[in-house]
Amino acid sequence: MFNNQTILITGGTGSFGKKYTKIILEKYKPKKIIILSRDELKQF
């Protein structure tokens, strides 16, 4: 489903965004994941 796809996750530094990103990386092989957040301090 998400294999070889580009995925955009908004709110990626929140608890749901972090968990969702982890699940996507464990179960699929996406081409690219783009994570957006309003809080620059949480991004790394």
PDB file of N, CA, C and O in Angstrom:
ATOM      1  N   MET A   1       0.824  -1.193   0.000  1.00  0.00           N
ATOM      2  CA  MET A   1       0.000   0.000   0.000  1.00  0.00           C
ATOM      3  C   MET A   1       0.871   1.262   0.000  1.00  0.00           C
ATOM      4  O   MET A   1       0.649   2.158  -0.815  1.00  0.00           O
ATOM      5  N   PHE A   2       1.857   1.347   0.900  1.00  0.00           N
ATOM      6  CA  PHE A   2       2.728   2.512   0.962  1.00  0.00           C
ATOM      7  C   PHE A   2       4.110   2.243   0.383  1.00  0.00           C
ATOM      8  O   PHE A   2       4.985   3.107   0.444  1.00  0.00           O
ATOM      9  N   ASN A   3       4.317   1.059  -0.175  1.00  0.00           N
ATOM     10  CA  ASN A   3       5.614   0.749  -0.764  1.00  0.00           C
ATOM     11  C   ASN A   3       5.874   1.638  -1.973  1.00  0.00           C
ATOM     12  O   ASN A   3       5.010   1.825  -2.829  1.00  0.00           O
ATOM     13  N   ASN A   4       7.090   2.181  -2.020  1.00  0.00           N
ATOM     14  CA  ASN A   4       7.534   3.026  -3.130  1.00  0.00           C
ATOM     15  C   ASN A   4       6.645   4.258  -3.332  1.00  0.00           C
ATOM     16  O   ASN A   4       6.489   4.727  -4.460  1.00  0.00           O
ATOM     17  N   GLN A   5       6.070   4.775  -2.268  1.00  0.00           N
ATOM     18  CA  GLN A   5       5.224   5.963  -2.312  1.00  0.00           C
ATOM     19  C   GLN A   5       5.858   7.083  -1.505  1.00  0.00           C
ATOM     20  O   GLN A   5       6.655   6.822  -0.603  1.00  0.00           O
ATOM     21  N   THR A   6       5.519   8.316  -1.815  1.00  0.00           N
ATOM     22  CA  THR A   6       5.908   9.459  -0.998  1.00  0.00           C
ATOM     23  C   THR A   6       4.769   9.743  -0.035  1.00  0.00           C
ATOM     24  O   THR A   6       3.614   9.868  -0.443  1.00  0.00           O
ATOM     25  N   ILE A   7       5.102   9.845   1.253  1.00  0.00           N
ATOM     26  CA  ILE A   7       4.097  10.015   2.295  1.00  0.00           C
ATOM     27  C   ILE A   7       4.336  11.344   3.002  1.00  0.00           C
ATOM     28  O   ILE A   7       5.466  11.654   3.378  1.00  0.00           O
ATOM     29  N   LEU A   8       3.281  12.124   3.184  1.00  0.00           N
ATOM     30  CA  LEU A   8       3.336  13.376   3.927  1.00  0.00           C
ATOM     31  C   LEU A   8       2.624  13.175   5.257  1.00  0.00           C
ATOM     32  O   LEU A   8       1.458  12.784   5.296  1.00  0.00           O
ATOM     33  N   ILE A   9       3.345  13.448   6.355  1.00  0.00           N
ATOM     34  CA  ILE A   9       2.757  13.338   7.683  1.00  0.00           C
ATOM     35  C   ILE A   9       2.794  14.720   8.318  1.00  0.00           C
ATOM     36  O   ILE A   9       3.870  15.284   8.519  1.00  0.00           O
ATOM     37  N   THR A  10       1.618  15.270   8.634  1.00  0.00           N
ATOM     38  CA  THR A  10       1.554  16.553   9.315  1.00  0.00           C
ATOM     39  C   THR A  10       1.432  16.305  10.810  1.00  0.00           C
ATOM     40  O   THR A  10       0.831  15.316  11.229  1.00  0.00           O
ATOM     41  N   GLY A  11       1.989  17.181  11.605  1.00  0.00           N
ATOM     42  CA  GLY A  11       1.997  16.963  13.050  1.00  0.00           C
ATOM     43  C   GLY A  11       2.917  15.823  13.426  1.00  0.00           C
ATOM     44  O   GLY A  11       2.657  15.086  14.378  1.00  0.00           O
ATOM     45  N   GLY A  12       3.986  15.684  12.678  1.00  0.00           N
ATOM     46  CA  GLY A  12       4.880  14.542  12.817  1.00  0.00           C
ATOM     47  C   GLY A  12       5.665  14.470  14.105  1.00  0.00           C
ATOM     48  O   GLY A  12       6.214  13.413  14.416  1.00  0.00           O
ATOM     49  N   THR A  13       5.746  15.548  14.871  1.00  0.00           N
ATOM     50  CA  THR A  13       6.501  15.499  16.119  1.00  0.00           C
ATOM     51  C   THR A  13       5.602  15.251  17.330  1.00  0.00           C
ATOM     52  O   THR A  13       6.091  15.183  18.458  1.00  0.00           O
ATOM     53  N   GLY A  14       4.317  15.119  17.111  1.00  0.00           N
ATOM     54  CA  GLY A  14       3.401  14.781  18.205  1.00  0.00           C
ATOM     55  C   GLY A  14       3.414  13.284  18.470  1.00  0.00           C
ATOM     56  O   GLY A  14       4.071  12.529  17.753  1.00  0.00           O
ATOM     57  N   SER A  15       2.702  12.859  19.483  1.00  0.00           N
ATOM     58  CA  SER A  15       2.716  11.444  19.858  1.00  0.00           C
ATOM     59  C   SER A  15       2.142  10.554  18.754  1.00  0.00           C
ATOM     60  O   SER A  15       2.698   9.492  18.474  1.00  0.00           O
ATOM     61  N   PHE A  16       1.046  10.965  18.126  1.00  0.00           N
ATOM     62  CA  PHE A  16       0.469  10.167  17.040  1.00  0.00           C
ATOM     63  C   PHE A  16       1.386  10.137  15.823  1.00  0.00           C
ATOM     64  O   PHE A  16       1.611   9.084  15.227  1.00  0.00           O
ATOM     65  N   GLY A  17       1.912  11.306  15.462  1.00  0.00           N
ATOM     66  CA  GLY A  17       2.791  11.385  14.295  1.00  0.00           C
ATOM     67  C   GLY A  17       4.037  10.533  14.437  1.00  0.00           C
ATOM     68  O   GLY A  17       4.456   9.881  13.480  1.00  0.00           O
ATOM     69  N   LYS A  18       4.634  10.531  15.620  1.00  0.00           N
ATOM     70  CA  LYS A  18       5.821   9.709  15.867  1.00  0.00           C
ATOM     71  C   LYS A  18       5.494   8.224  15.752  1.00  0.00           C
ATOM     72  O   LYS A  18       6.226   7.469  15.112  1.00  0.00           O
ATOM     73  N   LYS A  19       4.393   7.809  16.373  1.00  0.00           N
ATOM     74  CA  LYS A  19       4.008   6.399  16.339  1.00  0.00           C
ATOM     75  C   LYS A  19       3.637   5.966  14.925  1.00  0.00           C
ATOM     76  O   LYS A  19       4.014   4.877  14.491  1.00  0.00           O
ATOM     77  N   TYR A  20       2.905   6.806  14.210  1.00  0.00           N
ATOM     78  CA  TYR A  20       2.498   6.485  12.842  1.00  0.00           C
ATOM     79  C   TYR A  20       3.711   6.347  11.929  1.00  0.00           C
ATOM     80  O   TYR A  20       3.767   5.439  11.100  1.00  0.00           O
ATOM     81  N   THR A  21       4.682   7.247  12.081  1.00  0.00           N
ATOM     82  CA  THR A  21       5.908   7.172  11.291  1.00  0.00           C
ATOM     83  C   THR A  21       6.646   5.869  11.571  1.00  0.00           C
ATOM     84  O   THR A  21       7.120   5.210  10.645  1.00  0.00           O
ATOM     85  N   LYS A  22       6.744   5.501  12.829  1.00  0.00           N
ATOM     86  CA  LYS A  22       7.417   4.255  13.211  1.00  0.00           C
ATOM     87  C   LYS A  22       6.733   3.044  12.577  1.00  0.00           C
ATOM     88  O   LYS A  22       7.404   2.153  12.057  1.00  0.00           O
ATOM     89  N   ILE A  23       5.406   3.011  12.620  1.00  0.00           N
ATOM     90  CA  ILE A  23       4.658   1.894  12.045  1.00  0.00           C
ATOM     91  C   ILE A  23       4.869   1.818  10.536  1.00  0.00           C
ATOM     92  O   ILE A  23       5.079   0.735   9.990  1.00  0.00           O
ATOM     93  N   ILE A  24       4.813   2.959   9.868  1.00  0.00           N
ATOM     94  CA  ILE A  24       5.021   2.987   8.414  1.00  0.00           C
ATOM     95  C   ILE A  24       6.395   2.428   8.069  1.00  0.00           C
ATOM     96  O   ILE A  24       6.521   1.624   7.145  1.00  0.00           O
ATOM     97  N   LEU A  25       7.431   2.848   8.806  1.00  0.00           N
ATOM     98  CA  LEU A  25       8.787   2.384   8.519  1.00  0.00           C
ATOM     99  C   LEU A  25       8.979   0.902   8.837  1.00  0.00           C
ATOM    100  O   LEU A  25       9.785   0.239   8.185  1.00  0.00           O
ATOM    101  N   GLU A  26       8.268   0.378   9.807  1.00  0.00           N
ATOM    102  CA  GLU A  26       8.379  -1.037  10.158  1.00  0.00           C
ATOM    103  C   GLU A  26       7.655  -1.950   9.164  1.00  0.00           C
ATOM    104  O   GLU A  26       8.118  -3.056   8.883  1.00  0.00           O
ATOM    105  N   LYS A  27       6.526  -1.490   8.637  1.00  0.00           N
ATOM    106  CA  LYS A  27       5.688  -2.361   7.810  1.00  0.00           C
ATOM    107  C   LYS A  27       5.858  -2.169   6.307  1.00  0.00           C
ATOM    108  O   LYS A  27       5.550  -3.072   5.529  1.00  0.00           O
ATOM    109  N   TYR A  28       6.346  -1.002   5.892  1.00  0.00           N
ATOM    110  CA  TYR A  28       6.406  -0.686   4.471  1.00  0.00           C
ATOM    111  C   TYR A  28       7.782  -0.151   4.088  1.00  0.00           C
ATOM    112  O   TYR A  28       8.618   0.125   4.949  1.00  0.00           O
ATOM    113  N   LYS A  29       7.999  -0.011   2.806  1.00  0.00           N
ATOM    114  CA  LYS A  29       9.226   0.555   2.265  1.00  0.00           C
ATOM    115  C   LYS A  29       8.878   1.781   1.420  1.00  0.00           C
ATOM    116  O   LYS A  29       8.879   1.712   0.191  1.00  0.00           O
ATOM    117  N   PRO A  30       8.579   2.915   2.088  1.00  0.00           N
ATOM    118  CA  PRO A  30       8.208   4.110   1.320  1.00  0.00           C
ATOM    119  C   PRO A  30       9.407   4.687   0.572  1.00  0.00           C
ATOM    120  O   PRO A  30      10.554   4.541   0.995  1.00  0.00           O
ATOM    121  N   LYS A  31       9.120   5.338  -0.534  1.00  0.00           N
ATOM    122  CA  LYS A  31      10.150   6.022  -1.308  1.00  0.00           C
ATOM    123  C   LYS A  31      10.677   7.214  -0.516  1.00  0.00           C
ATOM    124  O   LYS A  31      11.884   7.454  -0.470  1.00  0.00           O
ATOM    125  N   LYS A  32       9.767   7.955   0.106  1.00  0.00           N
ATOM    126  CA  LYS A  32      10.130   9.146   0.872  1.00  0.00           C
ATOM    127  C   LYS A  32       9.047   9.432   1.896  1.00  0.00           C
ATOM    128  O   LYS A  32       7.860   9.239   1.634  1.00  0.00           O
ATOM    129  N   ILE A  33       9.471   9.898   3.076  1.00  0.00           N
ATOM    130  CA  ILE A  33       8.524  10.370   4.083  1.00  0.00           C
ATOM    131  C   ILE A  33       8.854  11.828   4.371  1.00  0.00           C
ATOM    132  O   ILE A  33       9.994  12.159   4.695  1.00  0.00           O
ATOM    133  N   ILE A  34       7.865  12.691   4.254  1.00  0.00           N
ATOM    134  CA  ILE A  34       8.006  14.104   4.557  1.00  0.00           C
ATOM    135  C   ILE A  34       7.209  14.354   5.832  1.00  0.00           C
ATOM    136  O   ILE A  34       6.013  14.069   5.893  1.00  0.00           O
ATOM    137  N   ILE A  35       7.884  14.890   6.851  1.00  0.00           N
ATOM    138  CA  ILE A  35       7.238  15.134   8.132  1.00  0.00           C
ATOM    139  C   ILE A  35       7.224  16.632   8.401  1.00  0.00           C
ATOM    140  O   ILE A  35       8.273  17.276   8.410  1.00  0.00           O
ATOM    141  N   LEU A  36       6.036  17.184   8.622  1.00  0.00           N
ATOM    142  CA  LEU A  36       5.882  18.602   8.905  1.00  0.00           C
ATOM    143  C   LEU A  36       5.453  18.808  10.355  1.00  0.00           C
ATOM    144  O   LEU A  36       4.708  18.009  10.923  1.00  0.00           O
ATOM    145  N   SER A  37       5.943  19.895  10.932  1.00  0.00           N
ATOM    146  CA  SER A  37       5.579  20.232  12.297  1.00  0.00           C
ATOM    147  C   SER A  37       5.697  21.735  12.474  1.00  0.00           C
ATOM    148  O   SER A  37       6.510  22.381  11.812  1.00  0.00           O
ATOM    149  N   ARG A  38       4.900  22.286  13.353  1.00  0.00           N
ATOM    150  CA  ARG A  38       5.001  23.715  13.652  1.00  0.00           C
ATOM    151  C   ARG A  38       6.090  24.001  14.656  1.00  0.00           C
ATOM    152  O   ARG A  38       6.590  25.124  14.722  1.00  0.00           O
ATOM    153  N   ASP A  39       6.474  22.999  15.449  1.00  0.00           N
ATOM    154  CA  ASP A  39       7.448  23.191  16.521  1.00  0.00           C
ATOM    155  C   ASP A  39       8.840  22.805  16.037  1.00  0.00           C
ATOM    156  O   ASP A  39       9.168  21.619  15.986  1.00  0.00           O
ATOM    157  N   GLU A  40       9.663  23.789  15.682  1.00  0.00           N
ATOM    158  CA  GLU A  40      11.010  23.531  15.168  1.00  0.00           C
ATOM    159  C   GLU A  40      11.913  22.866  16.183  1.00  0.00           C
ATOM    160  O   GLU A  40      12.816  22.121  15.804  1.00  0.00           O
ATOM    161  N   LEU A  41      11.691  23.116  17.476  1.00  0.00           N
ATOM    162  CA  LEU A  41      12.555  22.558  18.514  1.00  0.00           C
ATOM    163  C   LEU A  41      12.413  21.038  18.642  1.00  0.00           C
ATOM    164  O   LEU A  41      13.346  20.370  19.087  1.00  0.00           O
ATOM    165  N   LYS A  42      11.267  20.488  18.260  1.00  0.00           N
ATOM    166  CA  LYS A  42      11.051  19.043  18.351  1.00  0.00           C
ATOM    167  C   LYS A  42      11.573  18.294  17.133  1.00  0.00           C
ATOM    168  O   LYS A  42      11.691  17.069  17.170  1.00  0.00           O
ATOM    169  N   GLN A  43      11.885  19.000  16.065  1.00  0.00           N
ATOM    170  CA  GLN A  43      12.323  18.350  14.846  1.00  0.00           C
ATOM    171  C   GLN A  43      13.798  17.997  14.919  1.00  0.00           C
ATOM    172  O   GLN A  43      14.623  18.826  15.305  1.00  0.00           O
ATOM    173  N   PHE A  44      14.125  16.783  14.555  1.00  0.00           N
ATOM    174  CA  PHE A  44      15.535  16.362  14.474  1.00  0.00           C
ATOM    175  C   PHE A  44      15.647  15.179  13.546  1.00  0.00           C
ATOM    176  O   PHE A  44      16.744  14.664  13.333  1.00  0.00           O
TER     177      PHE A  44
END
